[in-house]
Amino acid sequence: MTRRKAKQKSKSTKKKASFSYQQGYWRSHWLPSLLLFGLAVGIYIQSLPYEFVLDDQMVISDNKFVKQGVAGIDEIFSTDAFSGYFDEQKNLVAGARYRPLSMAMFALEYEAFGLNPIGYHLINVILYGLLCIFMYRVALIYLPRYKSSHLLLGLAFLSSVLYVAHPVHTECVANIKGRDEILSMLGCVALLYMIARYLAGDVVQRVSLVDETHVAQKSSNKKEATTKRSKSDARGSILWIVGAGIIFFLSLFAKENALTFLAVVPLALYFFTKAKIRDYALVLGAMTAATVAYLVVRYSVIGYLLDSGIVINDVMNDPFLGMTAGQKSATIMYTLGEYLRLLTFPLRLTHDYYPYHVPIMEWSDLRSLLSLGLYIILGVVALYGLMRRRLYSFCIIYYIATLSIVSNVVFPIGTFMNERFLFMPSWGYCILFVYFFLRWLPSKIKNPMVKKVGIGIILLCALGYTVRSVTRVPIWKNPLTLNQAAIKVSKNSARANVFIGTALYKQALDEPDRAKKQQMIAQVDGYMDKALSILPQYLNANKMKAGAAAQQFQIDNDADAMLASFKQVAKRRPDVGYIHEYCDFLAKRGRHESKLVDFFLDVGYNILYKDPSTRNMQWSFTYLSYGLQISPNDERLLYAMYLWHRSTNRNDKANEYYRRAVAIDPTIAEKF
């Protein structure tokens, strides 16, 4: 073979030169499309009979607007996402939540399926499969292609396979509420497709595939060059731009993450096309108009954009409460490193990253410093490839841009992190991973075996991801299986301990075997103790601690043990209403009245009034009042009320209580 022929053969293995929207897609790509859809369905078909879990209760099963079906859609679009659950806008987290598109779909599905989860799960699986096909379609248009690559060994297909199989997506597909992520991503991919249709496939691709210097081949003659220039000026119908604006508007209605495509789209145009200033102006103009329209609607519904002005004092809705600025920034950087770990080695997965599964970090911790170093390296590499239009640069910037909105760097999101937040950024990772082993490494090491080994690594990784996803999906079967899996990983999460305890508690209520029921209640109590050791003021943990004590009392009738547990709960969180409700239940049935009175006196006076470390005047009065409801003429309660009113300068009322107490026991003052 001559040197000239060898050179021509080498060139023939490189990418095709043009960005292209091609007709006849299905005729040429039906097999890879079918394989992607089949892989998605194969992984997630097992989720069809699963129950509603996690936030499914808030957005479907207990949401009054969704359960109105079509009639509730107007309320869904005109209220906060959780108003149908709480009966009001709670503003529990910064920025509130306005995601009406998925909830409107749930309302329509309620008309068809009622509260049978199978239909909802089926639609999630189908939408995910369609999303993966569409991602492959768009990847074929934008990403570099090679004449020597078989369709099933190309960059577009292999990266799509990795995306379909990646285990961090299981929450978004197997948990029905994850529909908002799927719809938002689907809309953003459709946005890229519509822009490609507008560009009409005649814009010359500019991305560089490897770190070699690529020199565009000159046209063989002037006529050919003139023809190419005229083609590069061709554009599709402006209706594609209008459609792009509409689909972007709908993506925002699915989830706010779509906002990051305001950065992604111009980057895609810059890296992959020779779009002109007019193209940028039209595309970004349509997207900006959609964004403004969305923000106007959102503001009119929510009443604010980001800050409601309400102070969030619940660590479950603001996990950074009580941290110094240094601790907060170090913890955020640690979570950013965890995202890279989850993408690369998705082994220890959990749905619960609440306090303090993610620990409070300091900048002296090597994990935060390592994460910072990795992101600095990524930033430098991305900047190096930016002016050279390297594909790896686009992937890194895409990943950082789409992750930014859920990173806690831009604004607080109400939790440290979550695997579902990688649903959009992981596309960039998958493309970069395949590109590295399929093209970049072989271009550096000139050995035919390198590419074969690279393909082997990609396929082995895809197989591993598939197996991990298939084994991960079953944990979403019901609340108990979900929380049993979470507690194995998130042992230091107060929320995970409460959730597994709550699931066991509900199961124990229906357990007919007395011994087994007692054993389950003991487990619940242990999980609550663990949660309270992490967050003593955690309201739900204190509620469940009281509930477990009441269930144990029903088994052994040990009122002293139950009230001792109630007392510790009241000391931490006197606002646990269950305590009064259950004590009132017992009192009305004439059971343990004297012990209940002693309990309310001890909590109301000794703990909440007398003890400076736990003093709470409002709840002291409430507990003393509870006691008087049971025994209106108990002289101890009357005298305690006298002291309470005197200390708050309510002298007339104080004198009234004093007279009543002394009339019953003239020596009562000596007992206090």
C-alpha positions as CSV (number, residue, x, y, z in Angstrom):
1,M,0.0,0.0,0.0
2,T,1.4,3.4,-1.0
3,R,1.8,6.2,1.6
4,R,-0.8,8.2,-0.3
5,K,-3.4,5.3,-0.1
6,A,-2.6,4.7,3.6
7,K,-3.2,8.4,4.3
8,Q,-6.5,8.3,2.4
9,K,-7.6,5.2,4.4
10,S,-6.7,6.9,7.6
11,K,-8.8,9.9,6.7
12,S,-11.7,7.6,5.8
13,T,-11.9,6.4,9.4
14,K,-12.4,9.8,10.8
15,K,-15.7,11.6,11.4
16,K,-18.1,12.6,8.7
17,A,-17.6,16.3,8.2
18,S,-21.2,17.6,8.5
19,F,-23.8,18.2,11.1
20,S,-26.9,16.7,9.5
21,Y,-30.6,16.2,9.9
22,Q,-31.3,13.3,7.6
23,Q,-34.5,12.0,6.2
24,G,-35.4,8.4,6.5
25,Y,-34.2,8.0,10.0
26,W,-36.4,5.1,11.0
27,R,-35.5,3.1,7.8
28,S,-31.8,3.3,8.7
29,H,-31.9,3.3,12.5
30,W,-34.9,1.1,13.5
31,L,-32.7,-1.6,15.0
32,P,-30.7,0.6,17.5
33,S,-33.8,2.5,18.3
34,L,-35.7,-0.7,19.1
35,L,-32.7,-2.0,21.1
36,L,-32.7,1.1,23.3
37,F,-36.4,1.0,23.9
38,G,-36.2,-2.7,24.6
39,L,-33.4,-2.2,27.1
40,A,-35.4,0.6,28.9
41,V,-38.5,-1.6,29.1
42,G,-36.5,-4.7,30.0
43,I,-35.0,-2.9,33.0
44,Y,-38.1,-1.2,34.3
45,I,-41.0,-3.5,33.3
46,Q,-40.7,-5.1,36.7
47,S,-41.9,-1.8,38.3
48,L,-45.4,-2.1,36.9
49,P,-47.1,-3.7,40.0
50,Y,-45.2,-1.5,42.5
51,E,-47.1,0.7,45.0
52,F,-47.1,4.5,45.4
53,V,-44.0,5.5,47.4
54,L,-42.3,8.6,48.7
55,D,-43.8,11.8,47.2
56,D,-46.3,9.8,45.2
57,Q,-48.6,10.3,48.1
58,M,-48.2,14.1,47.9
59,V,-48.7,14.4,44.1
60,I,-51.1,11.5,43.4
61,S,-52.7,9.3,46.1
62,D,-53.4,12.1,48.6
63,N,-53.6,15.1,46.3
64,K,-57.1,16.3,46.2
65,F,-56.7,18.2,42.9
66,V,-55.2,15.2,41.1
67,K,-58.0,13.0,42.5
68,Q,-60.5,15.4,40.9
69,G,-59.3,14.2,37.5
70,V,-59.8,16.6,34.6
71,A,-61.8,18.9,36.9
72,G,-58.7,19.5,39.0
73,I,-56.4,20.5,36.2
74,D,-57.3,24.2,36.6
75,E,-56.3,24.1,40.3
76,I,-53.1,22.2,39.5
77,F,-52.0,25.0,37.1
78,S,-53.0,27.8,39.5
79,T,-51.5,26.5,42.8
80,D,-48.2,25.3,44.3
81,A,-47.4,21.7,43.6
82,F,-48.2,20.5,47.1
83,S,-51.3,22.7,47.8
84,G,-53.5,19.8,46.8
85,Y,-51.9,17.8,49.6
86,F,-51.6,20.4,52.4
87,D,-54.7,22.4,51.4
88,E,-52.6,25.5,51.3
89,Q,-49.2,26.8,50.0
90,K,-46.8,25.8,52.7
91,N,-43.5,27.3,51.4
92,L,-41.6,24.5,53.1
93,V,-38.5,24.9,50.9
94,A,-36.8,27.8,49.2
95,G,-38.4,28.7,45.9
96,A,-41.5,26.6,46.5
97,R,-42.5,24.0,43.8
98,Y,-44.4,24.7,40.7
99,R,-44.4,21.7,38.3
100,P,-48.0,21.4,37.0
101,L,-47.3,19.4,33.8
102,S,-46.6,16.0,35.4
103,M,-49.4,16.6,37.9
104,A,-51.9,17.4,35.1
105,M,-50.9,14.1,33.5
106,F,-51.5,12.4,36.8
107,A,-55.0,13.9,36.9
108,L,-55.7,12.6,33.4
109,E,-54.4,9.2,34.4
110,Y,-56.5,9.2,37.5
111,E,-59.5,9.4,35.2
112,A,-58.3,6.3,33.5
113,F,-56.7,4.2,36.3
114,G,-58.0,5.6,39.6
115,L,-55.5,4.8,42.3
116,N,-54.2,1.7,40.5
117,P,-50.4,2.4,40.2
118,I,-49.9,0.0,37.2
119,G,-51.0,2.6,34.7
120,Y,-48.9,5.3,36.1
121,H,-45.8,3.1,36.2
122,L,-46.5,1.9,32.6
123,I,-46.5,5.5,31.3
124,N,-43.3,6.3,33.1
125,V,-41.6,3.3,31.5
126,I,-42.9,4.1,28.0
127,L,-41.8,7.8,28.4
128,Y,-38.4,6.8,29.5
129,G,-38.0,4.4,26.5
130,L,-39.1,7.1,24.1
131,L,-36.8,9.6,25.7
132,C,-33.8,7.3,25.2
133,I,-34.7,6.8,21.5
134,F,-35.1,10.6,21.1
135,M,-31.7,11.2,22.8
136,Y,-30.1,8.8,20.3
137,R,-31.8,10.6,17.4
138,V,-30.5,14.0,18.6
139,A,-27.1,12.6,19.3
140,L,-26.9,11.3,15.7
141,I,-27.6,14.9,14.5
142,Y,-25.2,16.8,16.8
143,L,-22.4,14.4,17.7
144,P,-19.5,13.4,15.5
145,R,-19.9,10.3,13.4
146,Y,-17.3,8.1,11.8
147,K,-17.4,6.3,8.4
148,S,-15.7,3.3,9.9
149,S,-18.1,2.9,12.8
150,H,-21.0,0.5,12.7
151,L,-24.2,2.0,14.0
152,L,-24.2,-0.2,17.1
153,L,-20.6,0.8,17.9
154,G,-20.9,4.5,17.2
155,L,-20.7,7.3,19.8
156,A,-24.4,8.1,19.6
157,F,-25.6,4.6,20.2
158,L,-23.1,3.5,22.9
159,S,-23.6,6.7,24.9
160,S,-27.3,6.2,24.7
161,V,-27.0,2.6,26.0
162,L,-25.0,3.8,29.0
163,Y,-27.7,6.5,29.7
164,V,-30.6,4.0,29.4
165,A,-28.8,1.5,31.8
166,H,-27.4,4.0,34.3
167,P,-28.5,3.0,37.9
168,V,-28.9,6.6,39.1
169,H,-32.0,6.9,36.9
170,T,-33.9,4.2,38.8
171,E,-35.6,6.7,41.1
172,C,-36.9,8.9,38.2
173,V,-38.5,5.9,36.4
174,A,-39.5,3.4,39.2
175,N,-40.8,6.2,41.4
176,I,-43.9,7.7,39.6
177,K,-43.2,11.2,40.9
178,G,-40.0,11.2,38.9
179,R,-42.2,11.9,35.9
180,D,-41.3,15.6,36.2
181,E,-37.6,14.8,35.5
182,I,-38.5,12.6,32.5
183,L,-40.8,15.2,31.0
184,S,-38.3,18.1,31.5
185,M,-35.5,16.1,29.9
186,L,-37.7,14.9,27.0
187,G,-38.7,18.5,26.3
188,C,-35.1,19.7,26.3
189,V,-34.1,17.0,23.9
190,A,-37.0,17.9,21.7
191,L,-35.8,21.5,21.8
192,L,-32.5,20.4,20.4
193,Y,-34.2,18.4,17.7
194,M,-36.4,21.3,16.6
195,I,-33.4,23.6,16.4
196,A,-31.7,21.0,14.2
197,R,-34.8,21.0,11.9
198,Y,-34.6,24.7,11.6
199,L,-31.0,24.6,10.7
200,A,-32.1,22.1,8.1
201,G,-29.0,19.9,8.3
202,D,-26.9,22.1,6.1
203,V,-24.7,23.8,8.7
204,V,-21.1,22.5,8.6
205,Q,-20.1,20.8,11.9
206,R,-17.1,22.4,13.7
207,V,-16.4,20.1,16.7
208,S,-12.9,18.6,16.9
209,L,-12.8,15.0,18.0
210,V,-9.2,14.6,19.2
211,D,-6.4,16.7,20.2
212,E,-4.8,16.6,16.8
213,T,-5.0,19.7,14.6
214,H,-7.8,19.2,12.1
215,V,-7.6,21.1,8.9
216,A,-10.8,21.1,6.8
217,Q,-10.3,19.6,3.4
218,K,-10.4,22.2,0.6
219,S,-13.0,21.8,-2.0
220,S,-11.8,20.2,-5.2
221,N,-13.0,23.1,-7.3
222,K,-14.6,26.5,-6.9
223,K,-18.0,25.3,-8.0
224,E,-18.2,22.8,-5.2
225,A,-17.2,25.4,-2.7
226,T,-19.9,27.8,-4.0
227,T,-22.5,25.0,-3.7
228,K,-21.5,24.4,-0.1
229,R,-21.7,28.0,0.8
230,S,-25.2,28.3,-0.6
231,K,-26.2,25.3,1.4
232,S,-24.8,26.7,4.6
233,D,-27.1,29.6,4.2
234,A,-30.3,27.4,3.9
235,R,-32.7,27.3,6.8
236,G,-35.8,25.4,7.6
237,S,-39.2,26.9,8.5
238,I,-39.3,29.5,11.2
239,L,-42.1,27.4,12.7
240,W,-39.4,25.1,14.1
241,I,-38.2,28.0,16.2
242,V,-41.7,28.8,17.3
243,G,-42.1,25.1,18.2
244,A,-38.8,25.2,20.1
245,G,-40.0,28.1,22.2
246,I,-43.3,26.3,23.0
247,I,-41.6,23.0,23.9
248,F,-39.1,24.8,26.1
249,F,-42.1,26.5,27.9
250,L,-43.6,23.1,28.5
251,S,-40.3,21.7,29.8
252,L,-40.2,24.5,32.4
253,F,-43.7,23.6,33.4
254,A,-42.4,20.0,34.0
255,K,-39.4,21.1,36.1
256,E,-37.3,24.2,36.6
257,N,-34.1,22.3,35.6
258,A,-34.9,23.1,32.0
259,L,-33.7,26.6,32.6
260,T,-30.1,25.3,32.3
261,F,-30.7,24.8,28.6
262,L,-30.5,28.6,28.2
263,A,-26.7,27.8,28.5
264,V,-26.7,24.4,26.9
265,V,-28.3,25.4,23.6
266,P,-25.9,28.2,22.6
267,L,-23.0,25.9,23.6
268,A,-24.4,23.2,21.3
269,L,-24.7,25.8,18.5
270,Y,-21.1,27.0,19.1
271,F,-19.5,23.5,19.4
272,F,-21.4,21.6,16.7
273,T,-22.6,24.1,14.1
274,K,-21.6,27.1,12.1
275,A,-24.8,28.9,13.2
276,K,-24.8,32.6,12.4
277,I,-25.7,35.5,14.7
278,R,-29.2,35.5,13.3
279,D,-29.6,31.8,14.3
280,Y,-28.4,32.5,17.8
281,A,-30.8,35.5,18.1
282,L,-33.8,33.6,16.9
283,V,-33.2,30.5,19.0
284,L,-32.3,32.4,22.2
285,G,-35.1,34.9,21.6
286,A,-37.7,32.1,21.5
287,M,-36.2,30.5,24.6
288,T,-36.0,33.8,26.5
289,A,-39.7,34.6,25.6
290,A,-40.7,31.2,26.9
291,T,-38.7,31.7,30.1
292,V,-40.2,35.1,30.7
293,A,-43.7,33.7,30.2
294,Y,-43.0,30.9,32.5
295,L,-41.6,33.2,35.3
296,V,-44.6,35.5,34.9
297,V,-47.0,32.5,35.3
298,R,-45.0,31.1,38.2
299,Y,-44.8,34.4,40.0
300,S,-48.6,34.9,39.6
301,V,-49.2,31.5,41.2
302,I,-46.5,31.3,43.8
303,G,-46.3,35.0,44.7
304,Y,-42.5,35.2,44.5
305,L,-39.6,33.9,42.5
306,L,-37.1,32.5,45.0
307,D,-37.5,34.0,48.4
308,S,-40.9,33.9,50.2
309,G,-39.5,35.8,53.1
310,I,-40.5,33.0,55.5
311,V,-37.6,31.7,57.6
312,I,-37.1,28.0,57.2
313,N,-36.1,26.5,60.5
314,D,-36.5,22.8,59.8
315,V,-33.3,21.0,59.0
316,M,-35.1,18.6,56.8
317,N,-36.0,21.5,54.5
318,D,-32.7,23.4,54.9
319,P,-30.0,20.9,55.9
320,F,-27.4,23.7,56.2
321,L,-29.1,25.2,59.3
322,G,-26.6,25.8,62.1
323,M,-23.6,25.4,59.8
324,T,-20.9,28.0,59.5
325,A,-20.2,29.4,56.0
326,G,-17.0,27.3,55.9
327,Q,-18.9,24.1,56.8
328,K,-21.6,24.8,54.3
329,S,-19.2,25.4,51.4
330,A,-17.1,22.4,52.3
331,T,-20.3,20.2,52.5
332,I,-21.5,21.4,49.2
333,M,-18.2,20.7,47.6
334,Y,-18.2,17.2,49.1
335,T,-21.6,16.5,47.6
336,L,-20.3,17.6,44.2
337,G,-17.6,15.0,44.5
338,E,-20.2,12.4,45.5
339,Y,-22.1,13.1,42.2
340,L,-18.9,12.2,40.3
341,R,-18.6,9.0,42.4
342,L,-22.3,8.1,41.7
343,L,-21.8,8.5,38.0
344,T,-18.6,6.5,37.8
345,F,-19.2,3.8,40.5
346,P,-23.0,3.6,41.2
347,L,-22.7,0.9,43.8
348,R,-23.9,2.3,47.2
349,L,-27.2,3.9,46.1
350,T,-29.9,5.4,48.3
351,H,-32.9,7.7,48.0
352,D,-32.0,9.3,51.3
353,Y,-29.2,12.0,51.5
354,Y,-30.8,13.9,54.4
355,P,-29.0,14.9,57.6
356,Y,-26.7,13.5,58.3
357,H,-26.1,10.7,55.8
358,V,-24.2,13.5,54.2
359,P,-22.0,14.6,57.1
360,I,-21.2,18.2,58.1
361,M,-17.8,18.8,56.4
362,E,-14.9,21.0,57.2
363,W,-12.3,22.3,54.7
364,S,-9.7,20.3,56.6
365,D,-11.4,17.1,55.4
366,L,-9.6,15.5,52.4
367,R,-12.8,14.5,50.8
368,S,-13.9,18.1,50.2
369,L,-10.4,19.1,49.1
370,L,-10.3,16.1,46.7
371,S,-13.6,17.1,45.2
372,L,-12.4,20.7,44.8
373,G,-9.3,19.5,43.0
374,L,-11.3,17.3,40.6
375,Y,-13.6,20.2,39.7
376,I,-10.7,22.5,39.2
377,I,-9.1,20.0,36.8
378,L,-12.5,19.6,35.0
379,G,-12.7,23.4,34.7
380,V,-9.2,23.7,33.3
381,V,-9.7,20.9,30.8
382,A,-13.1,22.4,29.7
383,L,-11.5,25.9,29.2
384,Y,-8.6,24.4,27.3
385,G,-11.0,22.7,24.9
386,L,-13.5,25.5,24.7
387,M,-11.8,27.6,22.0
388,R,-10.8,24.5,20.2
389,R,-14.3,23.2,20.2
390,R,-13.4,19.8,21.6
391,L,-16.2,17.4,22.3
392,Y,-14.9,16.7,25.8
393,S,-15.1,20.4,26.7
394,F,-18.8,20.4,25.7
395,C,-19.5,17.4,27.8
396,I,-17.9,18.8,30.9
397,I,-19.6,22.2,30.5
398,Y,-23.0,20.5,29.9
399,Y,-22.5,18.4,33.0
400,I,-21.6,21.4,35.2
401,A,-24.3,23.7,33.7
402,T,-27.2,21.2,34.2
403,L,-26.0,20.2,37.7
404,S,-25.6,23.9,38.8
405,I,-29.3,24.5,39.4
406,V,-29.5,21.6,41.9
407,S,-26.0,21.9,43.5
408,N,-26.9,24.3,46.3
409,V,-24.4,26.7,44.8
410,V,-26.9,28.9,43.0
411,F,-29.6,28.8,45.6
412,P,-30.7,26.3,48.4
413,I,-32.8,23.4,47.1
414,G,-33.9,21.9,50.5
415,T,-31.7,18.9,50.6
416,F,-28.0,18.1,50.3
417,M,-28.2,16.0,47.1
418,N,-30.2,13.3,45.3
419,E,-29.5,10.7,42.7
420,R,-32.5,12.0,40.6
421,F,-30.6,15.3,40.2
422,L,-28.2,13.5,37.9
423,F,-31.0,12.6,35.4
424,M,-30.1,15.5,33.1
425,P,-26.3,15.9,33.8
426,S,-25.6,12.2,33.3
427,W,-26.1,12.5,29.5
428,G,-22.9,14.6,29.3
429,Y,-21.0,12.0,31.4
430,C,-22.2,9.1,29.2
431,I,-21.1,10.8,26.0
432,L,-17.7,11.7,27.6
433,F,-17.1,8.2,28.9
434,V,-17.8,6.6,25.5
435,Y,-15.8,9.2,23.6
436,F,-12.8,8.7,25.8
437,F,-12.5,5.0,25.2
438,L,-13.9,4.9,21.7
439,R,-12.0,7.9,20.1
440,W,-9.7,9.9,22.3
441,L,-7.6,7.1,23.7
442,P,-7.2,5.3,20.4
443,S,-6.1,8.6,18.8
444,K,-3.3,8.9,21.4
445,I,-2.2,5.3,21.4
446,K,-1.8,4.2,17.8
447,N,-2.6,0.5,18.3
448,P,-5.6,-1.3,16.8
449,M,-6.1,-3.2,20.1
450,V,-6.7,0.0,22.1
451,K,-9.9,0.7,20.3
452,K,-11.1,-2.9,20.8
453,V,-10.2,-2.8,24.5
454,G,-12.0,0.5,24.7
455,I,-15.2,-0.9,23.2
456,G,-14.9,-3.9,25.5
457,I,-14.7,-1.6,28.5
458,I,-17.8,0.4,27.3
459,L,-19.8,-2.8,26.8
460,L,-18.7,-4.2,30.1
461,C,-19.7,-1.0,31.9
462,A,-23.1,-1.0,30.1
463,L,-23.6,-4.6,31.3
464,G,-22.6,-3.7,34.8
465,Y,-25.0,-0.7,34.8
466,T,-27.8,-2.9,33.5
467,V,-27.3,-5.5,36.2
468,R,-27.1,-2.8,38.9
469,S,-30.3,-1.2,37.6
470,V,-32.2,-4.5,37.4
471,T,-31.3,-5.3,41.0
472,R,-31.9,-1.7,42.1
473,V,-35.5,-1.3,40.7
474,P,-37.1,-3.8,43.1
475,I,-36.4,-1.7,46.2
476,W,-39.1,0.7,44.9
477,K,-41.8,-2.0,45.3
478,N,-43.3,-0.5,48.5
479,P,-42.4,1.8,51.3
480,L,-41.0,-1.0,53.5
481,T,-38.7,-2.4,50.8
482,L,-37.6,1.1,49.9
483,N,-36.7,2.1,53.4
484,Q,-35.1,-1.3,54.2
485,A,-32.7,-0.7,51.4
486,A,-32.1,2.9,52.3
487,I,-31.3,2.2,56.0
488,K,-28.5,-0.1,54.9
489,V,-26.7,2.8,53.3
490,S,-28.1,5.9,55.0
491,K,-27.6,4.7,58.6
492,N,-26.8,8.2,59.8
493,S,-29.8,9.8,58.2
494,A,-32.5,10.7,60.8
495,R,-35.0,10.7,58.0
496,A,-34.1,7.2,56.8
497,N,-34.4,5.9,60.4
498,V,-37.8,7.5,60.8
499,F,-39.1,6.3,57.4
500,I,-38.1,2.6,58.0
501,G,-39.5,2.9,61.5
502,T,-42.8,4.3,60.1
503,A,-43.0,1.6,57.5
504,L,-42.5,-1.1,60.2
505,Y,-45.0,0.6,62.5
506,K,-47.7,0.5,59.8
507,Q,-47.0,-3.1,59.2
508,A,-47.1,-3.9,62.9
509,L,-50.6,-2.4,63.2
510,D,-51.9,-5.2,61.1
511,E,-49.8,-8.0,62.6
512,P,-52.0,-10.5,64.4
513,D,-49.2,-12.4,66.2
514,R,-48.7,-10.7,69.6
515,A,-45.1,-11.7,70.1
516,K,-44.1,-10.7,66.5
517,K,-46.0,-7.4,66.9
518,Q,-44.1,-6.6,70.1
519,Q,-40.8,-7.4,68.4
520,M,-41.7,-5.1,65.5
521,I,-42.6,-2.2,67.9
522,A,-39.3,-2.7,69.7
523,Q,-37.6,-2.3,66.3
524,V,-39.5,0.9,65.6
525,D,-38.5,2.2,69.0
526,G,-34.8,1.5,68.2
527,Y,-35.0,3.3,64.9
528,M,-36.6,6.3,66.6
529,D,-33.8,6.3,69.2
530,K,-31.2,6.4,66.4
531,A,-33.0,9.2,64.6
532,L,-33.3,11.2,67.8
533,S,-29.6,10.7,68.6
534,I,-28.9,12.4,65.3
535,L,-31.6,15.1,65.5
536,P,-33.2,15.3,69.0
537,Q,-35.7,18.0,67.8
538,Y,-36.9,16.0,64.7
539,L,-40.7,16.3,64.9
540,N,-41.5,13.1,63.0
541,A,-39.1,11.0,65.1
542,N,-40.7,12.3,68.3
543,K,-44.2,11.6,67.0
544,M,-43.2,8.0,66.1
545,K,-41.5,7.6,69.4
546,A,-44.7,8.5,71.1
547,G,-46.7,6.2,68.8
548,A,-44.4,3.3,69.5
549,A,-44.9,3.8,73.2
550,A,-48.6,3.8,72.8
551,Q,-48.6,0.6,70.8
552,Q,-46.3,-1.1,73.3
553,F,-48.8,0.0,76.1
554,Q,-51.6,-1.7,74.1
555,I,-49.6,-4.9,74.3
556,D,-48.4,-4.9,77.9
557,N,-50.7,-2.3,79.6
558,D,-47.6,-0.7,81.3
559,A,-48.8,2.9,81.7
560,D,-45.8,3.9,83.6
561,A,-43.4,3.0,80.8
562,M,-45.6,4.7,78.2
563,L,-45.9,7.9,80.2
564,A,-42.1,7.9,80.9
565,S,-41.6,7.8,77.1
566,F,-44.2,10.5,76.6
567,K,-42.4,12.6,79.1
568,Q,-39.1,12.4,77.2
569,V,-40.8,13.3,74.0
570,A,-42.6,16.3,75.5
571,K,-39.3,17.5,77.0
572,R,-37.9,17.6,73.4
573,R,-41.0,18.5,71.5
574,P,-44.0,19.5,73.6
575,D,-45.8,20.3,70.3
576,V,-46.3,16.6,69.6
577,G,-50.1,16.6,69.6
578,Y,-50.4,12.8,69.6
579,I,-49.5,12.8,73.3
580,H,-52.6,14.7,74.4
581,E,-54.8,12.9,71.9
582,Y,-53.8,9.5,73.3
583,C,-54.0,10.6,76.9
584,D,-57.4,12.1,76.3
585,F,-58.4,8.8,74.7
586,L,-57.4,6.9,77.8
587,A,-59.0,9.4,80.2
588,K,-62.4,9.3,78.4
589,R,-62.3,5.5,79.0
590,G,-61.6,6.0,82.7
591,R,-58.1,4.4,82.4
592,H,-55.1,5.6,84.5
593,E,-56.6,9.0,85.3
594,S,-54.4,9.7,88.3
595,K,-51.3,8.7,86.4
596,L,-52.3,11.0,83.5
597,V,-52.9,13.9,85.9
598,D,-49.4,13.3,87.4
599,F,-47.9,13.2,84.0
600,F,-49.4,16.5,82.8
601,L,-48.4,18.2,86.1
602,D,-44.9,16.9,85.9
603,V,-44.5,18.0,82.2
604,G,-46.4,21.3,82.6
605,Y,-44.8,22.4,85.8
606,N,-41.5,20.7,86.5
607,I,-40.2,20.4,82.9
608,L,-41.8,23.2,80.9
609,Y,-42.1,25.8,83.7
610,K,-39.6,25.2,86.5
611,D,-36.6,23.8,84.6
612,P,-34.7,26.7,82.9
613,S,-33.1,24.5,80.3
614,T,-36.5,23.3,78.9
615,R,-38.7,26.2,80.0
616,N,-41.5,26.9,77.5
617,M,-44.3,29.1,78.9
618,Q,-46.8,28.6,76.1
619,W,-46.6,24.8,76.3
620,S,-46.4,24.8,80.1
621,F,-49.8,26.4,80.2
622,T,-51.1,23.9,77.6
623,Y,-50.0,20.8,79.5
624,L,-51.4,22.1,82.8
625,S,-54.7,22.8,81.0
626,Y,-54.7,19.2,79.7
627,G,-54.4,18.0,83.2
628,L,-57.3,20.2,84.4
629,Q,-59.5,18.8,81.7
630,I,-59.1,15.4,83.3
631,S,-59.2,16.6,86.9
632,P,-60.6,20.2,87.2
633,N,-60.2,20.3,91.0
634,D,-56.7,18.9,91.4
635,E,-55.1,21.3,93.9
636,R,-51.6,20.8,92.5
637,L,-52.6,21.7,89.0
638,L,-54.6,24.7,90.3
639,Y,-51.6,25.9,92.3
640,A,-49.2,25.4,89.4
641,M,-51.7,27.5,87.3
642,Y,-51.5,30.2,90.0
643,L,-47.7,30.3,89.8
644,W,-47.8,30.4,86.0
645,H,-50.3,33.3,85.9
646,R,-48.4,35.2,88.6
647,S,-45.2,34.9,86.7
648,T,-46.9,36.3,83.6
649,N,-48.5,39.2,85.5
650,R,-52.0,37.9,85.1
651,N,-52.8,38.7,88.8
652,D,-56.6,38.5,88.7
653,K,-56.5,35.0,87.2
654,A,-53.6,34.0,89.5
655,N,-55.7,35.0,92.6
656,E,-58.6,32.9,91.3
657,Y,-56.5,29.8,90.9
658,Y,-54.8,30.4,94.3
659,R,-58.2,30.6,96.1
660,R,-59.4,27.4,94.5
661,A,-56.2,25.6,95.3
662,V,-56.0,26.7,98.9
663,A,-59.7,25.9,99.5
664,I,-59.0,22.3,98.6
665,D,-55.6,22.1,100.5
666,P,-54.5,24.9,102.7
667,T,-51.0,23.5,102.9
668,I,-50.6,23.3,99.1
669,A,-47.9,26.0,99.0
670,E,-45.6,23.9,101.2
671,K,-45.6,21.2,98.6
672,F,-44.2,23.4,95.8
